[in-house]
Amino acid sequence: MSGSVTYTVQLRPEPEGGYTVLVPALPEVVSYGESREEALENGREAIHAVLEYYDAEGIPRPDDVVPLLELVTVAA
């Protein structure tokens, strides 16, 4: 893998502690870390592994996806 790429990650706090890492552009990436820093590092490693697989299989690397966040109010 040559050069560098940037992907948006989502850090989802987990009730038991730690963070799940999701990458909207790479749905195969689901990672976890007990701290924010560990979650980001584990996410980097998972992204790297997926991109290596894409490259080996000749799969084009997807562009980044930046999710839109909106608040929706519903009757409770």
C-alpha positions as protocol buffer text, in pm:
chain_id: "A"
residue {
  index: 1
  type: MET
  ca { x: 0 y: 0 z: 0 }
}
residue {
  index: 2
  type: SER
  ca { x: 152 y: 330 z: -102 }
}
residue {
  index: 3
  type: GLY
  ca { x: 78 y: 685 z: 5 }
}
residue {
  index: 4
  type: SER
  ca { x: -184 y: 770 z: 257 }
}
residue {
  index: 5
  type: VAL
  ca { x: -560 y: 803 z: 254 }
}
residue {
  index: 6
  type: THR
  ca { x: -802 y: 951 z: 503 }
}
residue {
  index: 7
  type: TYR
  ca { x: -1134 y: 797 z: 601 }
}
residue {
  index: 8
  type: THR
  ca { x: -1398 y: 928 z: 837 }
}
residue {
  index: 9
  type: VAL
  ca { x: -1453 y: 702 z: 1137 }
}
residue {
  index: 10
  type: GLN
  ca { x: -1739 y: 691 z: 1383 }
}
residue {
  index: 11
  type: LEU
  ca { x: -1662 y: 623 z: 1747 }
}
residue {
  index: 12
  type: ARG
  ca { x: -1966 y: 478 z: 1922 }
}
residue {
  index: 13
  type: PRO
  ca { x: -1940 y: 479 z: 2303 }
}
residue {
  index: 14
  type: GLU
  ca { x: -2043 y: 141 z: 2445 }
}
residue {
  index: 15
  type: PRO
  ca { x: -2251 y: 106 z: 2765 }
}
residue {
  index: 16
  type: GLU
  ca { x: -1992 y: -128 z: 2920 }
}
residue {
  index: 17
  type: GLY
  ca { x: -1714 y: 117 z: 2834 }
}
residue {
  index: 18
  type: GLY
  ca { x: -1487 y: 163 z: 2538 }
}
residue {
  index: 19
  type: TYR
  ca { x: -1570 y: 251 z: 2181 }
}
residue {
  index: 20
  type: THR
  ca { x: -1678 y: 64 z: 1871 }
}
residue {
  index: 21
  type: VAL
  ca { x: -1517 y: 199 z: 1553 }
}
residue {
  index: 22
  type: LEU
  ca { x: -1715 y: 207 z: 1229 }
}
residue {
  index: 23
  type: VAL
  ca { x: -1600 y: 337 z: 890 }
}
residue {
  index: 24
  type: PRO
  ca { x: -1891 y: 441 z: 665 }
}
residue {
  index: 25
  type: ALA
  ca { x: -1686 y: 403 z: 344 }
}
residue {
  index: 26
  type: LEU
  ca { x: -1558 y: 60 z: 448 }
}
residue {
  index: 27
  type: PRO
  ca { x: -1846 y: -137 z: 602 }
}
residue {
  index: 28
  type: GLU
  ca { x: -1614 y: -434 z: 662 }
}
residue {
  index: 29
  type: VAL
  ca { x: -1435 y: -233 z: 930 }
}
residue {
  index: 30
  type: VAL
  ca { x: -1577 y: -285 z: 1277 }
}
residue {
  index: 31
  type: SER
  ca { x: -1326 y: -250 z: 1556 }
}
residue {
  index: 32
  type: TYR
  ca { x: -1314 y: -173 z: 1928 }
}
residue {
  index: 33
  type: GLY
  ca { x: -1090 y: -14 z: 2185 }
}
residue {
  index: 34
  type: GLU
  ca { x: -1117 y: 40 z: 2559 }
}
residue {
  index: 35
  type: SER
  ca { x: -1002 y: 402 z: 2523 }
}
residue {
  index: 36
  type: ARG
  ca { x: -1051 y: 657 z: 2246 }
}
residue {
  index: 37
  type: GLU
  ca { x: -683 y: 629 z: 2153 }
}
residue {
  index: 38
  type: GLU
  ca { x: -689 y: 249 z: 2145 }
}
residue {
  index: 39
  type: ALA
  ca { x: -1010 y: 251 z: 1940 }
}
residue {
  index: 40
  type: LEU
  ca { x: -855 y: 485 z: 1683 }
}
residue {
  index: 41
  type: GLU
  ca { x: -537 y: 279 z: 1659 }
}
residue {
  index: 42
  type: ASN
  ca { x: -734 y: -45 z: 1619 }
}
residue {
  index: 43
  type: GLY
  ca { x: -947 y: 129 z: 1357 }
}
residue {
  index: 44
  type: ARG
  ca { x: -633 y: 233 z: 1166 }
}
residue {
  index: 45
  type: GLU
  ca { x: -509 y: -126 z: 1168 }
}
residue {
  index: 46
  type: ALA
  ca { x: -846 y: -256 z: 1045 }
}
residue {
  index: 47
  type: ILE
  ca { x: -861 y: 5 z: 767 }
}
residue {
  index: 48
  type: HIS
  ca { x: -508 y: -87 z: 662 }
}
residue {
  index: 49
  type: ALA
  ca { x: -598 y: -457 z: 648 }
}
residue {
  index: 50
  type: VAL
  ca { x: -911 y: -395 z: 440 }
}
residue {
  index: 51
  type: LEU
  ca { x: -723 y: -170 z: 196 }
}
residue {
  index: 52
  type: GLU
  ca { x: -448 y: -432 z: 158 }
}
residue {
  index: 53
  type: TYR
  ca { x: -717 y: -686 z: 72 }
}
residue {
  index: 54
  type: TYR
  ca { x: -879 y: -448 z: -179 }
}
residue {
  index: 55
  type: ASP
  ca { x: -541 y: -385 z: -343 }
}
residue {
  index: 56
  type: ALA
  ca { x: -457 y: -757 z: -360 }
}
residue {
  index: 57
  type: GLU
  ca { x: -794 y: -837 z: -517 }
}
residue {
  index: 58
  type: GLY
  ca { x: -791 y: -540 z: -756 }
}
residue {
  index: 59
  type: ILE
  ca { x: -1091 y: -382 z: -584 }
}
residue {
  index: 60
  type: PRO
  ca { x: -1094 y: -2 z: -621 }
}
residue {
  index: 61
  type: ARG
  ca { x: -1057 y: 189 z: -297 }
}
residue {
  index: 62
  type: PRO
  ca { x: -1378 y: 377 z: -219 }
}
residue {
  index: 63
  type: ASP
  ca { x: -1388 y: 749 z: -159 }
}
residue {
  index: 64
  type: ASP
  ca { x: -1448 y: 869 z: 194 }
}
residue {
  index: 65
  type: VAL
  ca { x: -1807 y: 898 z: 313 }
}
residue {
  index: 66
  type: VAL
  ca { x: -1891 y: 1168 z: 563 }
}
residue {
  index: 67
  type: PRO
  ca { x: -2221 y: 1082 z: 731 }
}
residue {
  index: 68
  type: LEU
  ca { x: -2480 y: 1349 z: 792 }
}
residue {
  index: 69
  type: LEU
  ca { x: -2615 y: 1364 z: 1144 }
}
residue {
  index: 70
  type: GLU
  ca { x: -2962 y: 1499 z: 1210 }
}
residue {
  index: 71
  type: LEU
  ca { x: -3185 y: 1510 z: 1514 }
}
residue {
  index: 72
  type: VAL
  ca { x: -3539 y: 1384 z: 1465 }
}
residue {
  index: 73
  type: THR
  ca { x: -3813 y: 1437 z: 1724 }
}
residue {
  index: 74
  type: VAL
  ca { x: -4095 y: 1187 z: 1753 }
}
residue {
  index: 75
  type: ALA
  ca { x: -4391 y: 1158 z: 1986 }
}
residue {
  index: 76
  type: ALA
  ca { x: -4311 y: 932 z: 2280 }
}
